[in-house]
Amino acid sequence: MLRIIIINGPNLNLLGRREPEIYGEDTFEDFMIHLRGKFVDDDVDLTYFQSNHEGLLLDKLHEVGFSYDGIILNAGALTHTSVALADAVAGIETPVIEVHISNVHKREAFRHHSYISPVAEGIIVGFGLRGYELAVQYFL
């Protein structure tokens, strides 16, 4: 069984309510039901973790970073500010795909830089929630 975890950072718990013109109207919990159903026949154990706290995200990366087969990370705004998250991704063995729902390169200039990108296996931006699905497909 392939063990994959999706780790979402700050404010992603507000999906479906926060700026639906950018992030859509689906909650992430509803999307997870769809995502798990899509890969039910692929023998994938797909789990989800979200926190608004950088330290908890670090702890989760450390916890799963040596035992899971894949990590899909959307660090939210911490993508653009957290050297600590980049160091955690660089320090673990499990490959990480960085995902962003919106095309960050079409948004404010500060969102164009990612501390995580240089240490990630790959990056998926701008495909909405489908970016998570594409990341799971990569690990398959």
Order of alpha helices (4+ residues) and beta strands (2+ residues): beta-alpha-alpha-beta-alpha-beta-alpha-beta-beta-alpha
